[in-house]
C-alpha cells in the first residue's frame, strides 16, 4: 500500500516542485487550498515514481479519491498502484480532477475500464489576467459602468494590501456576510475554518490579498495564491453588499496589483448556484477548467455498458453518466448466456402522481441472444418484485417507432401512453427530454383510479 502523509506546512516546497511547472490550472492543486481545507477533505500526499499523488475524502465523507497524478511524462503506469491502494481501503478507484489530457491517458492505457464524467458545477472559471485588470472592450462596458458609479458615490475609497493587522476586520466582515447566507451553513462554517487557517499561516502559505476601504470602513477583501507558475487562484472574495459595486471594484484592483507573471486568474467553481454562475460568466472566462472524474468499473458495470452500447447505440458519455450516478447491481436484473450478460433491465425508484413508482429502464437484449424469451423472463421477475414490495405503480417507455413493443409489454399488465416529465437532482434525463415523445405505459396496483393526463416522475435516489 502507498505511504500517504498528511499535508503539513513544511511539505509545501516538495508539493510545489510538482504543481508549479505542471501548467494545470485546477484550483485544487493550490497548496494553500490543500492545507486550509484538510479538516474537511483529510488530504494526504505521496510521491510515486516521479509523480505527486493527492488522496482525499470526497465531500468529506467515507469515499476516497485521488487527484490526477502530477509530474513529467505519462502517469498511466502508476494507475494500477492507485487501484491497489483503493482496494486496500475496501473501495474502487476514483481519480478526480482529470484534465482532458488526463482522461485520454487513462483511455489509452486502460481502455474500456473506466467511466468518465465532468460535473459542470465543479469546473473552474479561468480568465485572462489582463482582461480582469483592464476590462477593455464592449463586453466589459457593464463592469466599467458599475465601477464608475461606485467611484462617483464613494470618492474616498482606497485599495490596501491585505496585511496581518487587517485580519480581524476581514473576519468580522466575513461573519456579517455569512449571516446573510444561512442556507449554506455547513459549507460556510468549513470556509470559515479554512480562512482562520489561512490567516494564521498567511506568509507560510504564499498567500497575497487586498482590501477595499470606503473611508475607514472595510468594504471588501480578497486573497489567493499561485496554482502554477503563470496562474493565480482567487480563494476568497467577500464584500459588504451595502456598497453596490464593491465586488466589481475589488476584483479589478486586486488583478491590477498581482505580479505580471500571472497571465491567468482562476476564480474557482460556481457549485451549481445559478446567481454565482451568472456572475462568473459575466466576466467572460477564457476557458473552463474541466475536472473529470474517472471511476474504475466493476465487471457487472462493464457488462452493462457493453450491452447498452450494443442494444441502444447511445454515446459513451451518456452511459457513463448513468453508471456513475444511478447504476446499482441491486436494482439490475440480468439473464446470462454462454458466460456473459445477454439481457438486462433496471428498476429505478420514482415518486409520481400514482404514488411510489418503479421505472423499468434500459430493457435490453444482446442481438446475438434475441428470440429466446430472455426479456420476457426479466420482465416477469421485475413485475413480481414490484408487486412484492407493494409499489403503487410501475411504468416503462417503449422505444419510439417500435410499435410491436406495446403489445409485448401489454402482456405484463402495462397500458396507456402517458407523456412523462422526469425530475432529477442533477438534471439527468431518463427519457428523450420531450414529454411528447416519452410516452409511458403504466401498470397500477389500483387500476380503477383514473390516470393523470401527464406523469411527473421525480427520482428518489
C-alpha positions in Angstrom: 0.0 0.0 0.0 1.2 3.5 -0.8 2.5 5.5 2.2 0.5 8.7 2.2 1.3 11.6 4.6 -0.9 14.4 5.9 -0.3 17.8 4.3 1.9 20.0 6.6 3.3 23.4 6.0 6.8 22.0 5.7 5.6 19.9 2.7 5.0 23.0 0.5 8.4 23.1 -1.3 8.1 19.4 -2.3 4.5 19.6 -3.4 5.0 22.8 -5.4 8.0 21.3 -7.1 5.4 19.3 -9.0 2.4 21.6 -9.2 4.2 24.9 -10.2 5.6 23.7 -13.5 2.6 21.5 -14.3 0.6 24.1 -16.3 -2.6 22.5 -14.8 -5.0 25.3 -13.6 -7.1 23.2 -11.3 -7.7 25.3 -8.1 -7.5 22.1 -6.0 -3.7 21.9 -6.8 -3.0 25.2 -5.0 -1.1 24.3 -1.9 -3.0 26.8 0.3 -6.3 25.1 -0.7 -4.9 21.6 0.1 -3.7 22.8 3.5 -6.5 25.0 4.6 -9.3 22.6 3.7 -7.7 19.4 5.0 -10.0 19.3 8.0 -12.8 18.6 5.5 -11.1 16.5 2.9 -8.3 14.9 5.0 -5.9 15.3 2.1 -2.7 13.4 2.1 0.2 13.2 -0.4 2.8 10.7 -1.7 5.5 10.6 -4.3 5.2 7.6 -6.7 7.7 7.0 -9.5 8.3 10.7 -10.1 4.6 11.8 -9.6 2.8 13.7 -6.9 -0.4 12.0 -5.8 -3.0 13.6 -3.6 -5.5 11.3 -1.8 -8.6 12.8 -0.1 -12.1 12.1 1.2 -14.7 13.1 -1.4 -17.1 15.7 0.1 -15.5 14.9 3.5 -17.3 11.5 3.5 -16.1 7.9 3.6 -15.3 7.6 -0.1 -11.7 8.3 -1.1 -10.5 9.8 -4.3 -7.1 10.5 -5.9 -6.3 13.7 -7.8 -4.8 13.4 -11.2 -1.1 12.5 -10.6 1.2 15.4 -11.4 4.6 15.0 -12.8 6.6 14.7 -16.0 5.6 12.2 -18.6 2.8 9.6 -18.6 1.1 8.8 -15.3 -0.7 5.8 -16.8 1.7 3.2 -15.4 1.0 4.2 -11.8 -2.8 3.8 -12.1 -2.6 0.1 -11.0 -0.8 1.2 -7.9 -3.6 3.6 -7.1 -6.1 0.9 -7.7 -4.3 -1.4 -5.2 -4.3 1.4 -2.6 -8.1 2.0 -3.1 -8.8 -1.8 -2.8 -6.7 -1.9 0.4 -9.3 0.6 1.8 -12.2 -1.6 0.5 -13.0 0.9 -2.3 -13.0 1.2 -6.0 -10.5 3.6 -7.7 -11.8 7.1 -8.3 -9.5 9.6 -10.0 -10.8 13.2 -9.6 -9.9 16.4 -11.3 -8.7 14.9 -14.5 -7.8 17.3 -17.4 -8.8 16.4 -20.9 -5.3 15.1 -21.5 -5.5 13.1 -18.3 -8.7 11.4 -19.5 -7.0 10.5 -22.8 -4.1 9.0 -20.9 -6.4 6.6 -19.0 -8.5 5.8 -22.0 -5.3 4.9 -24.0 -3.6 2.8 -21.3 -6.7 1.3 -19.6 -9.1 1.2 -22.5 -12.7 0.4 -21.6 -12.0 0.0 -17.8 -13.2 3.4 -16.6 -16.4 5.6 -16.8 -15.8 9.3 -17.1 -17.8 12.4 -16.2 -17.3 16.1 -15.7 -19.6 17.9 -13.3 -20.3 21.4 -14.7 -20.8 22.8 -11.2 -17.2 22.0 -10.2 -15.4 23.3 -13.3 -13.1 26.3 -12.6 -13.5 29.6 -14.3 -10.2 30.8 -15.7 -9.7 34.3 -17.1 -7.0 36.2 -18.9 -5.4 38.3 -16.2 -5.2 41.4 -18.5 -9.0 41.1 -19.1 -9.7 41.5 -15.4 -7.0 44.1 -15.0 -8.2 46.4 -17.8 -11.9 45.4 -18.6 -11.5 46.7 -22.1 -13.9 46.3 -24.9 -17.7 46.4 -25.4 -18.3 43.2 -23.5 -16.9 44.8 -20.3 -18.9 48.0 -20.6 -21.4 47.0 -17.9 -18.5 46.3 -15.5 -16.9 49.7 -16.2 -20.3 51.4 -15.7 -20.6 49.7 -12.3 -17.1 50.8 -11.3 -17.8 54.4 -12.4 -20.9 54.5 -10.3 -19.0 53.2 -7.3 -16.2 55.7 -7.8 -18.7 58.6 -8.1 -20.7 57.6 -5.0 -17.6 56.7 -2.9 -14.8 59.1 -3.9 -12.9 58.3 -0.6 -12.4 54.7 -1.5 -8.9 53.2 -1.5 -7.2 49.9 -2.1 -4.8 48.5 0.5 -2.7 45.4 0.7 -4.1 42.7 3.0 -1.7 42.5 5.9 -2.0 40.8 9.3 -3.2 43.9 11.1 -6.4 43.7 8.9 -7.3 40.1 9.5 -9.7 40.8 12.4 -11.6 43.3 10.2 -11.8 40.7 7.5 -13.2 38.0 9.8 -15.8 40.5 11.1 -16.9 41.2 7.6 -17.0 37.5 6.8 -19.2 36.9 9.8 -21.7 39.5 8.6 -21.5 38.1 5.1 -22.2 34.6 6.5 -25.2 35.7 8.4 -26.8 36.7 5.1 -26.2 33.3 3.6 -27.6 31.0 6.2 -28.9 28.5 3.7 -25.4 27.0 3.2 -24.4 26.7 6.9 -22.1 23.6 6.8 -20.2 24.9 3.7 -19.7 28.3 5.2 -18.6 27.0 8.6 -15.9 24.9 6.7 -14.9 28.0 4.8 -14.6 30.0 8.0 -12.3 27.3 9.4 -10.2 27.4 6.2 -10.0 31.2 6.5 -8.8 31.0 10.1 -6.0 28.7 9.0 -5.1 30.9 6.0 -4.8 34.0 8.2 -2.8 32.1 10.8 -0.2 31.0 8.2 -0.6 33.7 5.6 3.0 34.2 4.7 4.0 30.5 5.0 1.2 29.6 2.5 2.4 32.1 0.0 -0.9 34.0 0.1 -1.4 37.5 -1.0 -4.6 39.7 -0.8 -6.1 43.1 -1.0 -8.7 45.2 0.9 -11.1 47.9 -0.4 -12.0 50.7 2.1 -14.6 53.4 1.9 -13.3 55.9 4.4 -12.3 53.9 7.4 -14.8 51.1 6.7 -13.8 47.8 5.1 -16.0 47.3 2.1 -14.4 44.2 0.6 -11.4 41.9 0.8 -9.9 39.1 -1.2 -6.9 36.8 -1.2 -5.4 33.8 -3.1 -2.2 32.1 -4.2 -0.5 30.6 -7.2 -1.7 27.4 -8.7 1.2 27.1 -11.1 3.9 29.4 -12.4 1.5 31.6 -14.5 -1.9 31.0 -12.9 -3.2 32.8 -9.7 -6.1 31.4 -7.8 -8.6 33.7 -6.0 -9.5 31.6 -2.9 -11.8 34.1 -1.2 -13.6 37.3 -2.1 -16.1 38.9 0.3 -17.8 42.3 0.2 -20.3 44.4 2.2 -23.2 44.3 -0.2 -24.5 47.7 1.1 -21.7 49.1 -1.1 -23.1 48.5 -4.5 -20.2 47.6 -6.9 -17.7 46.6 -4.2 -17.2 43.1 -5.7 -16.5 44.6 -9.1 -14.1 47.1 -7.8 -12.1 44.7 -5.6 -11.9 42.2 -8.4 -10.3 44.7 -10.8 -8.0 46.4 -8.3 -6.7 43.0 -7.0 -6.0 41.8 -10.5 -4.1 45.0 -11.2 -1.9 44.5 -8.1 -0.9 40.9 -8.9 2.6 40.3 -10.3 2.7 40.5 -14.1 4.0 36.9 -14.3 0.4 35.7 -13.7 -1.3 35.7 -17.1 -4.3 33.7 -16.0 -6.6 34.1 -12.9 -8.7 31.1 -11.7 -11.8 32.2 -9.8 -12.8 28.7 -9.0 -16.2 26.9 -9.4 -19.8 28.0 -9.2 -21.1 25.0 -7.2 -24.2 24.9 -9.5 -25.5 28.1 -7.8 -27.2 30.0 -10.6 -26.5 33.5 -9.4 -22.9 32.7 -8.9 -22.7 31.1 -12.3 -24.1 34.2 -14.0 -21.7 36.5 -12.1 -18.7 34.4 -13.2 -19.9 34.2 -16.8 -20.3 38.0 -16.9 -16.5 38.3 -16.7 -16.1 36.2 -19.8 -13.8 33.4 -18.9 -11.0 32.4 -21.3 -12.0 28.8 -20.6 -13.5 26.4 -18.1 -11.0 24.1 -16.5 -12.6 20.7 -16.8 -12.3 18.4 -13.8 -13.3 14.9 -14.9 -13.9 12.0 -12.6 -12.8 8.6 -13.7 -14.3 5.6 -11.9 -12.8 2.1 -12.4 -15.8 -0.1 -13.4 -16.7 -3.4 -11.8 -17.3 -6.5 -14.1 -21.1 -6.1 -13.8 -20.8 -2.4 -14.8 -18.6 -3.3 -17.7 -21.1 -5.9 -18.9 -23.9 -3.3 -18.5 -22.0 -0.8 -20.6 -21.2 -3.2 -23.3 -24.8 -4.5 -23.7 -26.1 -0.9 -23.5 -23.9 0.1 -26.4 -24.9 -2.9 -28.5 -28.7 -2.5 -27.8 -29.1 1.3 -27.9 -26.1 2.8 -29.5 -26.1 5.7 -27.1 -23.0 7.9 -26.7 -20.4 6.6 -24.2 -20.7 9.9 -22.1 -24.4 9.2 -21.5 -23.9 5.6 -20.5 -21.0 6.7 -18.2 -23.3 9.3 -16.5 -25.9 6.7 -15.8 -23.3 4.2 -14.4 -21.7 6.9 -12.2 -24.9 8.4 -10.9 -27.7 5.9 -10.9 -26.4 2.3 -11.5 -26.8 -0.3 -8.8 -26.3 -4.0 -9.2 -29.1 -4.4 -6.6 -31.5 -2.7 -9.0 -30.4 -4.5 -12.2 -31.9 -7.8 -13.3 -29.8 -9.8 -15.8 -30.0 -13.0 -17.8 -26.7 -14.8 -18.5 -26.0 -16.9 -21.6 -22.7 -18.5 -22.6 -20.9 -16.8 -19.7 -21.9 -13.2 -20.5 -24.8 -10.8 -19.8 -27.3 -11.4 -22.6 -30.2 -9.3 -21.3 -30.9 -6.7 -18.6 -33.2 -4.1 -17.1 -33.0 -1.6 -14.3 -35.5 -0.8 -11.6 -35.3 2.9 -10.7 -37.4 4.3 -7.9 -39.5 7.4 -8.6 -42.4 9.3 -7.0 -45.3 10.1 -9.3 -48.9 11.2 -9.1 -49.6 7.5 -8.8 -47.5 7.2 -5.6 -44.4 5.1 -5.1 -43.5 4.1 -8.6 -40.8 1.9 -10.2 -39.4 2.9 -13.6 -38.4 -0.2 -15.6 -35.5 1.3 -17.5 -33.0 0.1 -20.1 -34.6 -3.1 -21.1 -32.1 -4.6 -23.5 -31.2 -7.9 -25.1 -27.9 -8.7 -26.9 -28.8 -9.1 -30.6 -26.9 -12.5 -30.6 -29.4 -13.8 -28.0 -32.7 -12.4 -29.1 -35.7 -14.7 -29.7 -35.0 -16.8 -26.6 -37.5 -15.1 -24.3 -34.9 -13.5 -22.1 -36.6 -10.1 -21.9 -39.9 -11.7 -21.1 -38.3 -13.7 -18.2 -36.8 -10.5 -16.8 -40.0 -8.5 -17.1 -41.9 -11.2 -15.3 -39.4 -11.2 -12.5 -39.5 -7.3 -12.3 -43.3 -7.3 -12.0 -43.1 -9.9 -9.3 -40.6 -7.9 -7.3 -42.5 -4.7 -7.7 -45.7 -6.3 -6.5 -43.9 -8.0 -3.6 -42.7 -4.7 -2.2 -46.1 -3.1 -2.6 -45.3 -0.2 -5.1 -48.3 1.7 -6.2 -47.3 1.6 -9.9 -44.7 0.8 -12.4 -44.0 2.3 -15.8 -41.8 1.9 -18.8 -41.3 3.7 -22.1 -41.4 1.6 -25.3 -38.8 2.6 -27.9 -40.5 5.1 -30.2 -41.3 3.6 -33.6 -41.2 0.0 -32.3 -45.0 -0.4 -32.0 -44.8 -4.2 -31.5 -43.3 -3.4 -28.1 -46.7 -2.1 -26.9 -48.3 -5.5 -27.3 -45.3 -7.2 -25.8 -45.4 -5.0 -22.6 -49.2 -5.3 -22.6 -48.8 -9.0 -21.7 -47.4 -7.9 -18.3 -50.2 -5.5 -17.5 -48.8 -2.3 -18.9 -51.1 0.0 -20.8 -51.7 3.6 -22.0 -49.4 6.2 -23.5 -48.9 9.0 -20.9 -46.5 11.8 -21.5 -43.7 11.8 -18.9 -41.6 14.6 -17.5 -38.6 13.5 -15.5 -37.3 15.4 -12.5 -33.8 14.5 -11.1 -31.5 16.3 -8.6 -28.7 16.6 -11.2 -30.7 17.1 -14.5 -30.1 13.6 -15.8 -32.8 12.8 -18.2 -34.1 9.2 -18.2 -36.1 9.9 -21.4 -35.6 11.9 -24.6 -36.2 15.2 -22.9 -39.5 15.6 -24.8 -42.7 14.5 -22.9 -44.5 14.3 -26.3 -42.0 11.5 -27.3 -41.6 9.9 -23.8 -45.0 8.1 -23.7 -45.2 5.7 -20.8 -47.1 2.5 -20.4 -48.3 2.1 -16.8 -49.1 -0.8 -14.6 -51.0 0.2 -11.4 -51.9 -1.6 -8.3 -55.3 0.3 -8.2 -56.3 0.0 -11.8 -59.8 1.5 -11.1 -58.3 5.0 -10.3 -58.3 7.4 -13.3 -54.8 8.0 -14.6 -53.3 11.6 -14.7 -53.0 13.4 -18.0 -49.2 13.7 -17.6 -46.9 11.8 -15.4 -44.3 13.8 -13.5 -41.6 11.3 -12.3 -39.3 12.6 -9.5 -36.3 10.4 -8.9 -36.0 9.4 -5.2 -32.3 8.2 -5.3 
